[in-house]
Amino acid sequence: MADDKAPSTEKPVPAGGNSPPATTTEATQRRLLAALRTVDKLNGRLDKLVSTASGQERAFAFVQYISHALHHTLASAPWIALQTRLGLLARVRSGSSAEKSSSTPTQTSPLLTLAGLMSQARYTLRLLGLPPLISWASETLKSPPSDTIMYVLTLLQIVSNLIYQSLENISFLATQGVIPKRVIDRWGGAGKLGLWSTRGWLGHILLQYFVLWRARELRNNAQAEGASKEKQAELNAEVRAWKKSLVNNACWTPLCLHWSFEDGIGFPAHLVGYVSFAAGAWGFSDLWASTL
């Protein structure tokens, strides 16, 4: 009787009568392990990306612009028309009557809310933007560029950026209630300071065209004199960086012009996310590639 109560060492047979092949289980495990490795690698790259203040700002900007662009894509007339046609087609195929949709657009879009949250996070990060600008000014004065034109342009850009960042910080802190409203009302309030802050940024953007022009002149002169293989590799890297800066500048120019006037210049609001994303897409791609 004791032997009858002893646990069986045989594996139970499924109700179907056949046990699943071991190869199927092993294949599933391999796919699961591969997926976990992919997720771990992706998380490692993301962790490396946001390990610096610059990387964090780029990540927030990426989410902000994608969210803004996606919202306006989903709210666009062609997309709504496509949704309507697909809905009608689905009802026809299912045999149901073409009832009027009861869904109505919400007053606040989750995507726009996310974009706004990312924007506020970036404003917060840029509260620490003045020390790097001051260091840039100090390093430029201590070790000025050998080219006089480039030196003057750099100094002008530093001044423009200091105006932009300091006024933005004051305006942002005032809107958050950190700086009393009465303190900035004598200068027109937070809105006016924000407007002049953007104009400081626009100054940097416009000066950057002259910087790019001068950098090209200097590079052409260096190539005309001949260069070693090492020097040529540096020049090629400069050309790539030059093109990236030009694309970035060209994208930001119409936006900065629009934001530098109280009534704007008529730039379509639904294109802001697309153009802003295009401005930093190349840089973000390079930054992401560097995490490998």
Secondary structure, 3 states (H helix, E strand, C coil): CHHHHCCCCCCCCCCCCCCCCHHHHHHHHHHHHHHHHHHHHHHHHHHHHCCCHHHHHHHHHHHHHHHHHHHHHHCCHHHHHHHHHHHHHHHHHHCCCCCCCCCCCCCCCHHHHHHHHHHHHHHHHHHHCHHHHHHHHHHHHHCCCCCHHHHHHHHHHHHHHHHHHHHHHHHHHHHCCCCCHHHHHCCCHHHHHHHHHHHHHHHHHHHHHHHHHHHHHHHHHHHHCCCCHHHHHHHHHHHHHHHHHHHHHHHHHHHHHHHCCCCCCCCCHHHHHHHHHHHHHHHHHHHHHCCC
